[in-house]
Amino acid sequence: MIFLSEAIFNFHDTVLLATAFQSFLFVLLLLIAKRDPHLSDYFIIGFFIAQVFIPVHLLISYGEVFRLIAIDRSPNLFLALEIAYWLEGPLLLWYTRSLLNKEFKLTRFDFIYLLPALLSVIYNSVTFFSWETAEKISYISEYHELIAPSLPHSIEAVRETIFIVFGVLCLREIKHAQDEIHHRYSNIEKIEFAWLATLVVAFMMLRGWTLLVVATAFIAPDLGTNTFNAMGLAGNYLMFAIVSALIFFSLTRSSILAGKISKRKLGDQPDDHRPDPVLTQKLTQHMQDKKPYLSHYLNLEELAKQLAMHPRALSVAIKHNFNTNFYEFINTYRIDEAKLMLEDESKSHLTMIDISGESGFNSKATFNSFFKKLVGMTPTQYKSKVNSL
């Protein structure tokens, strides 16, 4: 029996409580802040609900006092929340795909990713959940003292490995999207993949640590209880640090991702395409006369609309007629505009930030790096050279 005067949670338990609590608050914030939620919002909410359940599951599994209270209420609580581990991988992959692809919809094939979770539910149902209460309590007691390699350890290793595989799939999606945005956007500073990549890598590290602990149990089971307890606690603190950092990281940005990548692969072009001199002249004339590149937020769709073309056709034209992508094509014109301003004595009072902005760049850093790439020197060096002539 547990008396009210006895502490239910120790100091290490409070780290798990804090992780669950801040994940819960983040879920509430997303629910309140999103007035017109996108499909991706539901996936990230589901992912962080899993981050609420996982610390509670760990408390039920390893909390010295709380474990006894939970099991006394119902032994089924010991495995009831484990499903969160199996769901976070598919949720993260769906979040990644829906965030990067504005046309993303769940298909029947996507539900294959739930197969490991389904097998876990079936396995637990025909084993643990079907046992008598006394048998469940006996299993829980043995599990708590378990260090030597066992079937639960093997299942845990499979579970963490599957999540890492999902993480690799997410990183592949991000890499593909990074390649695609150069065919669609002229300014990519606000299309932030940092949040997404950080989220994926951070949780891969966390699951990788758990996998390391399990592997150590197989390789060196004689290390002793204290060593494995220390490694488990380190994992709990790592989880708290990662969740805290990710929530702070997201709250410091007004937009997690400014654009979504179309499902159509603009880079895949017919092999028999040939440059079109008429189209080249039309596009060049439009760039010279209308100077659409001066707009900070010019994208492929907007320029295609101005030219009365389909975006895909325009992307093909830029690639084959100018041997470049949309991003570099537009920013080359911006650099030429910046050079004219640097050479114009009437604009000598303008700062480099003014020039980068007036030539169409959103970021001075991008302006400087692109200028040096094309001109071979920094804007300041170019201005000094012009003034010395």
Buried (B, 14 or more C-beta within 10 A) or exposed (E): EEEEEEEBBEEBBEBBBBBBEBBBEBBEBBEEEEEEEBBBBBBBBBBBBBBBBBBBBBBBBBBBBBBBBBBEEEBBBBBBBBBBBBBBBBBBBBBBBBBBBBEBEEEEEBEEBBEBBEEBBEEBEEEBBEEEEEEBBEBBEEBEEBBEBBEEBEBBBBBBBBBBBBBEBBBEBBEBBBBBBBBBBBBBEBBBBEBBBBBBBBBBEBBBBBBEBBBBBEEEBEBEEEBBEEBBBEBBEBBBBBBBEBBEBBEEEEEBBBBBBBEEEBBEBEEEEEEBEEBBEBBEEBBEEEBBBBBBEBBBBEBBEEBEBEBBEBBBBBBBBBEBBBBBBBBBBBBBBBBEBBBEEEEEEBEBEEBBBBBBBBBBEBBBEBBBEBBEEBBEEBBEEBEEE
